[in-house]
Amino acid sequence: MKTRVKICCISSKEEAQQAIKYGANGLGLEGNMPSGPGVIGDDLIKDITQIIPPTLASFLLTSETTADAIIQHYKKVYTNTIQLVDELKNEEYQILRKELPWVKLVQVIHVIDKNSVTEAVEKSQFVDAILLDSGNPNLQVKELGGTGRTHNWAISKKIREEITIPLFLAGGLNPDNVCEAIDAVQPFGVDICSGVRTDGKLDEKKLEAFFRVIND
């Protein structure tokens, strides 16, 4: 099966159209975060969402950690997928399922050590997909993504083997290493932000190179 591609940190309608043109299966739209690149306002997220074809996944990245706050955030933008970049209590997922049954939920797990495997397996019971990234939510100012760092793909592979739902791989991917990452982990999809950007802006040459190696 062909590896799906999500382009994250989309910051304008023009970037969205570029990513779609090259073959993105999903676009990440980043709401307010404690740190990291790519944050845009909710009004802009809603505007971009409206031009994304319904056959593609539009991801709202939210750092909210309660169902009520996540639902309030969602109702400002109306994406078809919510990417939860921080940890939720298990009962919060159940509220989200009840209130937003038509919305896909993707839980980010920041791969740090073997405890990340346990966390991923537990959270996989409540969501539609797991996304592995290279942040560190244990820091004083939480890193919840967009670090540009790779992590230990052996742990990622272990997680992929232990869960029964789709897995996205993120964290420091670029045209030079994405094929190695796919071979190592065998993810359902890959998620890329800084690896196709120059000075924070989507770089068409890097985007083209990324999709060329993915499609070879």
C-alpha positions in Angstrom: 0.0 0.0 0.0 1.3 3.4 -0.9 2.4 5.5 2.1 0.1 8.4 2.8 1.7 11.9 3.1 0.6 14.6 5.5 2.1 18.1 5.0 2.0 20.0 8.3 2.4 23.6 9.4 0.4 24.9 6.4 0.2 28.6 6.8 -1.8 29.9 3.9 -4.2 28.9 1.1 -1.3 29.1 -1.3 0.7 26.5 0.7 -2.3 24.3 0.9 -2.8 24.4 -2.8 0.9 23.7 -3.4 0.8 20.6 -1.1 -2.4 19.4 -2.7 -0.9 19.8 -6.2 2.0 17.5 -5.4 -0.1 14.8 -3.9 -0.6 15.4 -0.2 -3.3 13.2 1.4 -3.6 15.4 4.4 -2.8 18.9 5.6 -1.9 20.0 9.1 -3.2 23.3 10.5 -1.6 24.3 13.7 -3.5 26.1 16.4 -2.0 27.7 19.5 1.0 25.8 20.9 3.3 26.5 23.8 6.3 26.3 21.4 7.3 25.3 17.9 6.8 26.7 14.4 3.7 26.9 12.2 1.1 28.4 14.5 -1.7 30.3 12.7 -5.0 31.9 13.9 -8.2 29.9 14.0 -9.9 32.2 11.4 -7.1 31.4 8.9 -7.4 27.7 9.7 -11.1 27.8 8.9 -10.4 29.7 5.6 -7.8 27.1 4.5 -10.0 24.2 5.6 -12.8 25.5 3.2 -10.5 25.0 0.2 -9.3 21.5 1.1 -11.2 18.8 -1.0 -13.4 16.7 1.2 -11.5 13.6 0.1 -8.4 14.8 1.9 -7.8 15.0 5.6 -7.7 18.4 7.2 -6.0 18.1 10.6 -6.5 20.7 13.4 -3.5 20.5 15.7 -4.7 21.4 19.2 -2.8 21.5 22.4 -6.0 21.6 24.5 -6.3 18.7 27.0 -10.0 18.7 27.9 -12.8 17.6 25.7 -14.8 20.8 26.3 -11.8 23.0 25.2 -11.0 20.7 22.2 -14.7 20.9 21.1 -14.7 24.7 21.4 -11.5 24.8 19.3 -12.9 22.5 16.7 -16.1 24.6 16.3 -14.0 27.6 15.3 -12.4 25.7 12.3 -14.4 22.5 11.4 -11.6 20.3 10.1 -12.4 16.6 9.5 -9.6 15.4 11.8 -8.3 16.5 15.2 -4.7 15.9 16.0 -4.2 15.8 19.8 -0.6 16.9 20.5 -0.8 16.6 24.3 -2.0 13.8 26.6 -5.7 13.5 27.5 -7.3 11.6 30.3 -9.1 8.5 29.0 -12.5 9.8 29.8 -12.0 12.9 27.7 -11.7 10.7 24.5 -15.1 9.2 25.3 -16.7 12.7 25.5 -15.1 13.6 22.2 -16.4 10.4 20.5 -19.9 11.2 21.8 -20.0 14.9 20.8 -18.0 14.7 17.6 -18.7 11.2 16.2 -17.9 12.2 12.6 -14.5 13.6 13.4 -11.3 11.4 13.2 -9.1 11.6 16.3 -5.3 11.3 15.9 -3.2 11.1 19.1 0.4 12.2 19.1 2.9 10.1 21.0 6.3 11.7 21.5 8.8 8.9 21.3 11.3 9.2 24.1 11.9 5.7 25.5 10.2 2.3 26.0 7.4 3.9 28.0 6.3 5.5 24.8 5.3 2.0 23.6 3.1 1.5 26.6 1.5 4.9 26.2 0.8 4.4 22.5 -0.8 1.0 23.1 -3.1 2.5 25.8 -4.1 5.5 23.8 -4.7 3.5 20.6 -7.9 2.2 22.2 -9.5 5.6 22.0 -8.4 7.1 18.7 -8.4 6.4 15.0 -4.6 6.7 14.4 -1.4 7.3 16.3 1.2 9.9 15.2 4.7 9.5 16.4 6.8 12.7 16.8 10.0 13.8 18.5 8.8 16.4 21.0 9.2 16.3 24.8 6.0 17.1 26.8 8.0 16.7 30.0 10.0 20.0 29.6 9.0 23.1 31.5 7.9 24.6 28.2 6.4 21.6 26.5 7.7 20.6 23.1 4.7 19.2 21.3 6.1 18.9 17.7 7.8 20.8 15.0 11.3 20.1 16.4 12.9 18.9 13.1 14.5 16.1 15.1 14.3 12.4 14.3 13.8 9.9 17.1 14.6 6.2 17.6 12.8 4.4 14.8 13.3 1.1 16.5 10.8 2.2 19.2 8.5 3.5 16.4 8.6 0.1 14.7 7.8 -1.6 18.1 4.8 0.7 18.5 3.6 0.0 14.9 3.8 -3.8 15.7 1.9 -3.4 18.9 -1.1 -1.3 17.8 -4.0 -2.2 15.5 -4.8 1.2 14.1 -2.9 3.3 11.5 0.4 4.9 12.5 1.8 8.1 11.1 5.6 8.8 11.5 6.8 12.4 12.0 10.0 14.0 13.3 12.9 15.3 11.2 11.8 13.7 8.0 13.1 15.1 4.7 13.7 13.9 1.1 17.0 12.4 2.1 15.8 10.1 4.9 12.1 9.5 4.4 12.7 6.2 2.4 14.9 4.9 5.2 12.3 5.8 7.7 9.5 4.1 5.8 11.7 1.0 5.4 12.5 1.0 9.1 8.9 1.6 10.5 6.5 0.7 7.7 4.0 3.4 8.8 0.6 4.0 7.3 1.7 7.6 6.6 4.4 10.1 7.1 4.1 13.7 8.4 6.5 16.4 7.4 6.9 20.0 8.3 10.4 21.5 8.4 11.9 19.0 5.9 10.1 20.7 3.0 10.6 24.3 4.1 13.2 27.0 3.8 13.2 29.9 6.2 9.8 28.7 7.4 8.1 28.8 4.0 7.1 25.8 2.0 9.8 25.2 -0.6 8.5 23.9 -3.9 11.8 22.3 -4.9 12.0 20.4 -1.5 8.3 19.5 -1.8 8.8 18.1 -5.3 11.9 16.1 -4.2 10.0 14.7 -1.3 7.1 13.4 -3.4 9.5 12.2 -6.1 11.3 9.9 -3.6 8.0 8.8 -2.0 6.5 7.9 -5.4 9.6 6.1 -6.8 
